[in-house]
Amino acid sequence: MKFRSVIIIFAILTSCTGHNRMRALLDTADSLVDIRPDSALAMLDRHESVADSMPTGMQMRYRLLRAKAMNRAFVPFTTDTVMKDVTTWYDRHGNIHERMMAYYLLGCVYRDMGDAPTALVQYNKAVELADTTADDCDWHTLCHIHGQRAELFHKMASPEYELEEWKQTAAKAWRAKDTIMALRAYELQADTYYMMYCADSVVSITESVVELYNRYGRRDLAAGALPSVIYVYLNQRKFDAAKKSMDYFEQYSGFFDSGGNIISGKESYYGTKARYYRAIGKSDSAFVYLKKLLMFEKNITCAEIAYRELMGYYANQHQTDSVVKYSQLYCHINDSAAIIRSAEEINRAQVLYNYNRAQQMMIAKTNEVDNYRIMLVAVGLGIIIIIVTSYRLYSVKRQKQKLKLVEENQKFCDLLSKYESASEDMMRAMQGFERYKKEKEDELKRIRKSIATYQETMVHDDDSDMERAMENNEMVKRLHKLAMKNGRVTIKEMNAMVTFVENAFPEFYARIINVDDKLTEREIIICIMIRLYLIPSEISVLLDISGQNLTNIRSKINRKLFGNDGTKKLDYNLRQLF
């Protein structure tokens, strides 16, 4: 079997490992996590039992991908233990995109755990990591981070901060070429303006976003953006505009079944319909929708709207008893709602306090870290100076050694050139100049003795192999010249050497690749170089190894092949293998 074949088979065998299979699985999960998060999560969960046995880097990638899949599949996080470890690891070893994703997911963990201040801190860190000037900026993740911050500010009843985050979300979504996300963020700005009592902004934004949704063929999303503007039209008594928007909402939103019943969670819309019909004088139609709304009076929002509208309805009907009844119910439910809202306000105030306090603690901790950082930088600079100085001294010493090797290789090549010249002269002498022939043979012997001192071998009269290696093979000549110029042998040239020796000296090649001798790949290459009459200093330069290291390797070869210690007679013995 050829030497190159051994290398190829070894590479194939080593690639078929469990870690490679797991790495392929993680690549597959990574490709699915954004488009089919449920499938990605199921795939990762099936291999959770082996996650702890993976190398650290692969294990952290598994944990990060699983958290991303959970977040995309709307599976709530219940603990921060895993993601804290993952974020700490990526903060030290990850690239900027991995670090940003880790902090974003850690923020999502605290979001699900109800810790809004800590969630905002992690989102802020993720945003700070984004390089918006880079060509590979992760705009997609960045727009999701701003969206999450907007949701938190919405829960905190901070519409000014929420509005700014929705604007940032839309801008980043356009950069990410996520049209629907950008329009959704634009749409939610209208809801925020409604909370701020900016009716004109609600109308202008809703009209624009509905037109854009329709332009992209998404009537369902256009219809879903209308509730806020419907409330504004009713408040402004623009009943025609309100009716047009309600009809569009009911026809295209997809929230209604064939019987005109709205999906769960959106029942308060019946109150909007009742309000509209009562305002235009259709009390019977208004009463129908109020009856529907009363079916959900366990929902405090639905009950509050229903009692208020029924109170007005019976006032129009001049039914005093019913007015008193629903007035009392409205007052009671209003008190309950007030208590709930008061509790929510207290919670929001506490959350804002916690957030501000967390910010102050972070600033104090940052100052402390800065002091340690200055000290570490000073120590680090000292270590770097020592390392650089030591390296420069080592480099100077190594350069001198290389120059010495190059000088010796130059001398050796000069000798080879003289040998070649003398060989040509001898060929001419063979045509009849016996005396000239004898002189040149003597000169060849003297030069061979000089070459032998470099080659660490014995001089013998049968030099046919040496002539083929030095005279007839251009590859060997190139190797001599390459060593003289302080060059490095390439993989292609190594393969050429192996092929040449395998064909020219099959018995020699069979012996050095014998598995019983246990020669390493480098040791085999060195044996081949010795067989091609390359001297130790040339081998040292071509393989970029020190002279002492080469001596140690030669000694190991001599012991494995011939049972001898040291390097004595190694070159000679190798060339006797034919």
C-alpha positions in Angstrom: 0.0 0.0 0.0 1.3 3.4 -0.9 2.2 5.9 1.8 -0.4 8.4 0.6 -3.1 5.7 0.8 -2.2 5.0 4.4 -2.6 8.8 5.2 -6.0 8.9 3.5 -7.4 5.8 5.2 -6.2 7.1 8.6 -7.9 10.4 8.0 -11.2 8.7 7.1 -11.1 6.4 10.2 -10.4 9.3 12.6 -13.2 11.4 11.1 -15.9 8.8 11.9 -16.2 9.7 15.6 -19.0 10.3 17.9 -18.0 14.0 18.3 -18.2 14.5 14.5 -21.7 13.0 14.4 -22.8 15.2 17.3 -21.3 18.2 15.5 -23.3 17.4 12.4 -26.5 17.1 14.5 -25.8 20.5 16.1 -25.3 22.0 12.6 -28.7 20.5 11.5 -30.4 21.9 14.6 -28.9 25.3 14.0 -30.3 25.3 10.5 -33.8 24.4 11.8 -34.1 26.6 14.9 -35.4 29.7 13.2 -37.9 28.0 10.8 -38.9 24.9 12.7 -38.0 25.4 16.4 -40.2 22.6 17.6 -38.3 20.1 15.4 -34.9 21.5 16.5 -35.9 21.3 20.2 -37.1 17.7 19.9 -33.9 16.7 18.1 -31.7 18.3 20.8 -33.8 16.8 23.7 -33.3 13.3 22.3 -29.5 13.7 22.8 -29.6 15.5 26.2 -28.3 12.4 28.0 -25.0 12.7 26.1 -24.6 16.5 26.4 -22.5 16.4 29.5 -20.0 14.0 27.9 -19.3 16.4 25.0 -16.2 18.6 24.9 -16.8 21.9 26.6 -17.2 24.0 23.5 -19.6 21.6 21.9 -21.6 21.2 25.1 -22.0 25.0 25.4 -23.1 25.2 21.8 -25.7 22.5 22.5 -27.0 24.5 25.5 -27.1 27.7 23.5 -29.0 26.1 20.6 -31.5 24.4 23.0 -32.2 27.7 24.8 -32.7 29.4 21.4 -35.1 26.6 20.3 -37.1 26.9 23.5 -37.4 30.6 23.1 -38.5 30.4 19.5 -41.0 27.6 20.4 -42.5 29.7 23.3 -41.4 27.2 25.9 -41.0 29.2 29.1 -37.7 29.1 31.1 -37.9 28.3 34.8 -34.3 28.6 35.9 -31.2 30.7 35.0 -28.6 28.2 36.1 -27.7 26.8 32.7 -27.8 30.0 30.7 -25.7 31.8 33.3 -22.9 29.2 32.8 -23.4 29.4 29.0 -23.2 33.2 28.9 -20.1 33.2 31.1 -18.4 30.7 28.8 -19.3 32.5 25.6 -18.3 35.9 27.1 -14.7 34.5 27.3 -14.6 32.2 24.3 -17.3 33.2 21.8 -17.3 35.6 18.9 -19.4 38.8 19.0 -22.5 37.1 17.5 -22.4 34.2 20.0 -21.9 36.6 22.9 -24.9 38.8 21.8 -27.1 35.7 21.4 -26.1 34.4 24.8 -26.9 37.6 26.6 -30.2 38.0 24.7 -31.3 34.4 25.7 -30.3 35.1 29.3 -32.5 38.2 29.2 -35.3 36.0 28.0 -34.8 33.6 30.9 -35.2 36.5 33.4 -38.2 37.7 31.4 -40.0 34.3 31.8 -39.0 34.3 35.5 -40.7 37.7 36.0 -37.4 39.6 36.8 -37.8 42.5 34.4 -34.9 44.6 35.8 -32.4 41.8 35.3 -33.9 41.0 31.9 -33.4 44.6 30.8 -29.7 44.5 32.0 -29.0 41.5 29.9 -30.8 42.9 26.9 -28.8 46.1 27.2 -25.5 44.1 27.3 -26.6 42.2 24.1 -27.3 45.5 22.3 -24.0 47.0 23.4 -22.2 44.0 21.8 -23.8 44.6 18.3 -21.5 46.3 15.8 -23.9 48.1 13.6 -21.1 49.3 11.3 -20.0 45.7 10.4 -21.2 44.1 7.2 -22.1 40.9 9.2 -24.1 42.7 11.9 -26.9 40.3 13.2 -29.8 42.7 12.5 -32.3 39.9 13.0 -31.4 39.2 16.6 -31.0 42.9 17.3 -34.6 43.7 16.2 -35.9 40.9 18.5 -33.9 42.3 21.4 -35.4 45.7 20.9 -38.9 44.1 20.6 -38.4 42.3 23.9 -37.3 45.6 25.6 -40.5 47.2 24.2 -42.6 44.4 25.7 -41.0 44.9 29.1 -41.5 48.7 29.0 -45.2 48.0 28.1 -45.6 45.9 31.2 -43.9 48.7 33.2 -46.5 51.2 31.8 -43.6 53.3 30.3 -45.0 54.3 26.9 -42.2 56.8 26.1 -39.5 54.1 26.5 -41.8 51.5 24.8 -42.3 53.8 21.8 -38.6 54.3 21.3 -38.0 50.5 21.4 -40.7 49.8 18.8 -39.0 52.4 16.5 -35.7 50.7 17.0 -37.3 47.3 16.4 -38.8 48.5 13.1 -35.5 50.1 11.9 -33.5 46.9 12.7 -36.1 44.7 11.1 -35.8 46.7 7.8 -32.0 46.2 7.9 -32.6 42.4 8.5 -35.0 42.4 5.5 -37.8 41.1 7.8 -40.7 43.0 6.3 -43.5 41.5 8.5 -41.5 42.2 11.7 -40.9 45.8 10.6 -44.5 46.4 9.9 -45.6 44.7 13.1 -43.3 47.0 15.1 -44.7 50.0 13.2 -48.2 48.8 14.0 -47.5 48.5 17.7 -46.3 52.1 17.8 -50.0 53.0 17.1 -51.1 51.1 20.2 -48.4 52.9 22.3 -49.6 56.3 21.0 -53.2 55.3 22.0 -51.9 54.8 25.6 -50.4 58.3 25.3 -53.7 59.8 24.1 -52.2 60.8 20.7 -55.2 60.1 18.5 -53.8 61.7 15.4 -50.7 59.5 15.5 -52.9 56.4 16.0 -54.9 57.2 12.9 -51.9 58.1 10.6 -49.8 55.1 11.6 -52.7 52.7 11.3 -53.7 53.9 7.9 -50.1 53.6 6.7 -49.5 50.2 8.1 -52.8 48.8 6.8 -51.9 50.1 3.3 -48.5 48.4 3.6 -49.9 45.1 4.8 -52.3 45.1 1.9 -49.5 45.9 -0.5 -47.8 42.7 0.7 -51.0 40.7 0.4 -51.5 40.3 4.2 -55.1 41.4 4.7 -55.3 39.3 7.9 -52.5 41.4 9.5 -54.0 44.6 8.1 -57.3 43.7 9.8 -55.5 42.8 13.1 -54.0 46.3 13.2 -57.5 48.1 13.3 -58.8 47.8 17.0 -56.9 50.9 18.3 -58.1 53.1 15.4 -61.7 51.8 15.8 -61.7 53.1 19.4 -60.3 56.5 18.2 -63.1 56.8 15.6 -65.8 56.0 18.1 -64.3 58.6 20.6 -64.3 61.1 17.7 -67.9 60.1 16.7 -66.6 59.2 13.2 -69.1 56.4 12.9 -68.8 55.8 9.2 -65.0 55.3 9.5 -65.5 53.1 12.6 -68.1 50.9 10.7 -65.8 50.5 7.7 -62.9 49.5 9.9 -65.1 47.1 11.9 -66.4 45.4 8.7 -62.8 45.0 7.5 -61.7 43.6 10.8 -64.5 41.1 11.0 -64.0 39.9 7.4 -60.3 39.5 7.1 -58.8 39.2 10.6 -59.5 35.5 10.9 -60.7 36.0 14.5 -64.4 35.1 13.8 -66.1 31.8 13.0 -69.0 31.3 10.6 -71.5 32.3 13.3 -69.8 35.6 13.9 -68.3 34.6 17.3 -64.8 35.9 18.1 -61.9 33.8 19.3 -61.1 33.4 23.0 -59.2 36.3 24.5 -60.7 39.0 22.3 -64.4 38.9 23.6 -64.1 42.6 24.7 -64.7 43.5 21.0 -68.4 42.7 21.6 -68.5 45.8 23.9 -67.0 47.8 21.0 -69.8 46.6 18.7 -72.4 47.4 21.3 -71.0 50.9 21.8 -71.2 51.5 18.1 -74.8 50.4 17.7 -75.9 52.3 20.8 -74.2 55.4 19.4 -76.0 55.2 16.1 -79.4 54.5 17.8 -79.7 50.8 17.2 -80.3 49.7 20.7 -81.6 46.2 19.9 -78.4 45.3 18.1 -76.4 46.8 20.9 -78.3 44.7 23.4 -77.5 41.5 21.4 -73.8 42.1 21.7 -74.0 43.0 25.3 -75.7 39.7 26.1 -72.8 38.0 24.3 -70.4 40.0 26.4 -72.1 39.0 29.6 -71.3 35.4 28.9 -67.7 36.3 29.8 -68.4 38.5 32.9 -65.9 36.4 34.9 -63.3 38.3 32.9 -63.1 41.6 34.8 -62.4 43.6 31.6 -65.4 42.1 29.8 -67.6 42.6 32.9 -66.6 46.3 33.3 -67.4 47.1 29.7 -70.7 45.1 29.7 -72.0 46.8 32.9 -71.0 50.3 31.7 -72.7 49.8 28.3 -75.8 48.2 29.9 -76.1 51.1 32.3 -76.2 53.5 29.3 -78.5 51.1 27.3 -81.2 51.0 30.1 -80.9 54.7 30.7 -81.9 55.2 27.0 -84.8 52.8 27.7 -85.8 54.7 30.8 -85.7 51.5 32.9 -84.6 52.9 36.2 -84.4 49.5 38.1 -82.0 48.1 35.5 -80.0 51.3 35.5 -79.6 51.1 39.3 -78.8 47.3 39.0 -76.0 47.8 36.5 -74.8 51.0 38.1 -74.2 49.1 41.3 -72.5 46.2 39.4 -70.4 48.7 37.5 -69.3 50.5 40.7 -68.4 47.1 42.3 -66.5 45.9 39.3 -64.8 49.3 38.9 -63.7 49.2 42.5 -62.3 45.7 41.9 -60.5 46.8 38.8 -59.2 49.8 40.6 -57.7 47.6 43.3 -56.1 45.4 40.7 -54.8 48.4 38.7 -53.4 49.9 42.0 -51.6 46.7 42.7 -50.2 46.6 39.2 -49.0 50.2 39.6 -47.3 49.3 42.8 -45.6 46.4 41.1 -44.6 48.5 38.2 -43.1 51.1 40.6 -41.3 48.4 42.4 -39.9 47.0 39.1 -38.7 50.4 38.1 -37.1 50.9 41.5 -35.4 47.5 41.2 -34.2 48.4 37.7 -32.8 51.7 38.8 -31.1 50.1 41.8 -29.7 47.4 39.6 -28.3 50.0 37.3 -26.6 51.8 40.2 -25.1 48.6 41.5 -23.9 47.8 38.0 -22.2 51.2 37.8 -20.5 50.6 41.2 -19.4 47.2 40.2 -18.1 48.5 36.9 -15.9 51.0 38.7 -14.5 48.2 40.9 -13.8 46.1 37.9 -12.1 49.0 36.1 -9.6 49.2 39.1 -8.9 45.5 38.9 -8.6 45.8 35.1 -5.9 48.5 35.4 -3.9 46.3 37.7 -4.3 43.3 35.5 -3.3 45.4 32.4 -0.1 46.5 34.2 0.8 42.9 35.2 -0.1 41.7 31.7 2.2 44.3 30.1 5.0 43.2 32.3 4.5 39.5 31.2 4.2 40.5 27.6 7.5 42.4 27.8 9.2 39.4 29.3 7.7 37.1 26.7 8.6 39.4 23.7 12.2 39.8 25.0 12.7 36.1 25.5 11.2 35.4 22.0 13.5 37.9 20.3 16.5 36.4 22.0 15.4 32.9 20.9 14.7 34.1 17.4 18.2 35.6 17.1 19.7 32.4 18.3 17.6 30.3 15.9 18.4 32.6 13.0 22.1 32.2 13.6 21.7 28.4 13.6 19.8 28.5 10.3 22.4 30.7 8.7 25.0 28.2 9.8 23.0 25.3 8.2 22.5 27.3 5.0 26.3 27.9 4.8 27.0 24.2 5.2 24.3 23.4 2.6 26.0 25.9 0.3 29.3 24.1 0.7 27.6 20.7 0.1 25.9 21.9 -3.1 29.3 23.3 -4.3 30.7 19.8 -3.7 27.8 18.3 -5.6 28.4 20.7 -8.5 32.1 19.8 -8.6 31.2 16.1 -8.4 28.9 16.6 -11.4 31.6 18.5 -13.3 34.1 15.8 -12.5 31.7 13.1 -13.6 31.3 14.8 -17.0 35.0 15.1 -17.4 35.3 11.4 -16.5 32.8 10.5 -19.2 35.0 12.3 -21.7 38.1 10.5 -20.3 36.3 7.1 -20.9 36.5 7.8 -24.7 40.2 7.3 -24.7 41.9 9.7 -22.3 43.0 7.1 -19.8 45.4 9.3 -17.9 42.8 12.1 -17.7 40.3 9.4 -16.6 42.4 8.3 -13.8 43.0 11.9 -12.6 39.3 12.5 -12.5 38.5 9.2 -10.8 41.0 10.2 -8.1 39.3 13.6 -7.9 35.9 11.9 -7.6 37.1 9.8 -4.7 38.4 12.8 -2.9 35.1 14.6 -3.4 33.2 11.5 -2.3 35.1 11.4 0.9 34.3 15.1 1.5 30.6 14.4 0.8 30.7 11.4 3.1 31.7 13.6 6.0 28.4 15.4 5.4 26.3 12.3 4.7 27.6 10.3 7.7 28.0 7.2 5.6 30.8 5.0 4.3 32.4 5.6 0.9 32.0 2.6 -1.6 32.8 2.1 -5.2 29.3 1.2 -6.3 27.8 4.7 -6.7 25.2 3.9 -9.3 22.3 4.8 -6.9 24.0 8.0 -5.9 24.4 9.0 -9.6 20.7 8.3 -10.3 19.7 10.3 -7.2 22.0 13.3 -7.8 22.3 13.4 -11.6 19.3 11.8 -13.2 16.5 13.0 -11.0 15.6 16.7 -11.2 13.5 16.5 -8.0 16.5 15.6 -5.9 18.4 18.5 -7.4 15.5 20.9 -6.5 15.6 19.6 -2.9 19.3 20.4 -2.6 18.7 23.9 -4.0 15.7 24.4 -1.8 17.7 23.6 1.3 20.5 25.9 0.2 17.9 28.7 0.0 16.5 28.0 3.5 13.2 26.7 2.0 10.6 24.3 3.3 9.6 21.1 1.5 5.9 21.0 0.4 3.4 18.1 0.7 3.5 17.8 -3.1 7.3 17.4 -3.0 7.0 14.9 -0.2 4.6 12.8 -2.2 6.9 13.0 -5.2 9.8 11.7 -3.0 7.6 8.8 -1.8 6.6 7.8 -5.3 10.2 8.0 -6.6 11.6 5.8 -3.8 8.7 3.3 -4.0 9.3 2.7 -7.7 13.2 3.0 -7.7 13.8 1.0 -4.4 10.8 -1.2 -3.7 12.7 -3.4 -1.2 13.9 -0.4 0.7 10.3 1.1 0.7 8.7 -2.1 1.9 11.1 -2.3 4.8 10.6 1.2 6.1 6.8 1.0 6.0 6.8 -2.4 7.7 4.2 -2.0 10.6 6.4 -4.2 12.9 9.1 -1.5 12.9 6.5 1.1 14.0 8.1 4.0 12.2 6.1 7.3 12.3 5.2 9.3 9.2 7.9 11.8 9.9 10.5 9.0 10.5 9.5 7.5 7.1 10.0 10.8 5.3 13.4 11.2 7.0 14.4 7.7 5.9 13.5 8.6 2.3 15.5 11.8 2.4 18.5 9.9 3.7 18.1 7.4 0.9 18.1 10.3 -1.6 21.5 11.4 -0.2 20.2 14.5 1.6 22.4 15.4 4.5 21.2 16.1 8.1 21.6 19.9 7.8 19.5 19.9 4.6 16.8 17.7 6.2 16.7 20.1 9.2 16.0 23.1 6.9 13.6 21.3 4.6 11.4 20.0 7.5 12.0 23.1 9.7 13.2 21.1 12.8 16.2 21.8 15.0 19.5 19.8 14.6 19.1 18.3 18.0 15.5 17.2 17.3 16.7 15.6 14.0 19.5 13.8 15.8 16.9 12.4 18.3 14.7 11.2 15.5 17.6 9.6 13.6 18.6 7.8 16.8 15.0 6.4 17.1 15.1 5.2 13.5 18.4 3.4 14.0 17.1 1.7 17.1 13.8 0.6 15.5 15.3 -0.7 12.2 18.7 -1.9 13.1 18.7 -2.2 16.9 21.6 0.3 17.3 21.8 3.2 19.7 22.8 6.6 18.4 23.0 7.5 14.7 26.2 5.8 13.8 26.1 4.0 10.4 22.4 4.9 10.0 22.8 6.4 6.5 25.0 3.6 5.3 22.7 0.9 6.7 19.6 2.5 5.1 21.3 2.7 1.7 22.2 -1.0 1.9 18.5 -1.9 2.0 18.3 -1.2 -1.8 
